[in-house]
Amino acid sequence: MSDNSVRTPHAPVDADDPDLARARDGDDAAFTRLVGPLRRELHAHCYRMLGSSHDADDALQDALLRAWRGFAKFEGRSALRSWLYTVATRTCLDAVESRGRRALPVDLGPSSDRAVVGDVPLTEVAWLGPYADAGLAAGAVGPAARYEQREAVELAFVAALQHLPGNQRAALLLFEVLGFSAAEIAAAMDTTTASVNSALQRARAIVAEKIPSVTQSRTLREIDDAHLRALVAGYSTALERGDADALVALLTEDVTWSMPPMAHWYRGMAAVTDFAVRVPLTGCGSWRHLPVGANGQPAVAFYLWDEDAGTHLRWSITVLTLRGTKIAELTSFIGAEHFEPFGLPEFLP
């Protein structure tokens, strides 16, 4: 746990802050100044709740509008951060109820033994999306918080959260990630402390079944930066050069590769190699790449040659999950819409 864990987000707001009074009187610029430093961490919270950067954008906008409209009722007895998290959580719970959970291909069915050429997007599924590391803020947490802020956006954790009902998801995040007490969560969710404790117990059991015992944060701390850069570069250049041997050398024996919104996915060296050779290495055309960070993990933005455009266009954000010094999971989020939060160019020559 970082030294952020000794700080608490629950101290009362400074009643002498002139922006507080101005915001209560309807000064939107003062309100913007108050909430501005908290936007990034609130956005990350909305992503954890909803599993989509775009849904998080909408939820945060809605939450801040609700907060602005109700700000006159904020009396300052609790921290502004805590109050805003309450508003954001309730907003996300409304979204969860109306939109349901987001999935990865591994949630929908068994892996494929051989490459499926010509796979088409499954559009009726709400898919989990990547999260740009640039959007992460350190964020103040309470002393009881269990997860680091970056650990709490790792793909395995966010995917596990999607298997929880909204109330369990909210309780787990508020308690384990932000360090809220059970009583504070009960007040935020308009329920009882006993209900919160029950929700936490059920949520912990489900999440523990679905996430690895070693987080990506810990794995990455045990790999020196030069080796990590070489691993990411080796994977990216193997794809660009169509070099199957170089790619295979980087993978674990039980590696998985999934590509939302494609439903088919692959597990194990034989199936992944068959897919890699028949589709991205030989069947797609020319690739270019840029290294990025997503979900607190190494990732690569891939651009694919488009003959009509005469250049390489945005194709996928591939998040790498490591075990030791090899790649254990590749999750390729296909779609140009994923690139905007990363601030990436529209094309590469």
Secondary structure, DSSP 8 states (H G I E B T S, - for coil): --GGGGS-TTS---TT-HHHHHHHTT-HHHHHHHHGGGHHHHHHHHHHHHS-HHHHHHHHHHHHHHHHHTGGG--SSS-HHHHHHHHHHHHHHHHHHHH---B-GGGTS---SS--TT--B-TTS-B----BGGG-------TT--S-TTGGGSHHHHHHHTTS-HHHHHHHIIIIIT---HHHHHHHHTS-HHHHHHHHHHHHHHHHHHS-SS-HHHHHHTS-HHHHHHHHHHHHHHHHHT-HHHHHTTEEEEEEEE-TTB--EEESHHHHHHHHHHTTTTTS--EEEEEEEETTEEEEEEEEEETTTTEEEEEEEEEEEEETTEEEEEEEEESGGGTGGGT--SEE-
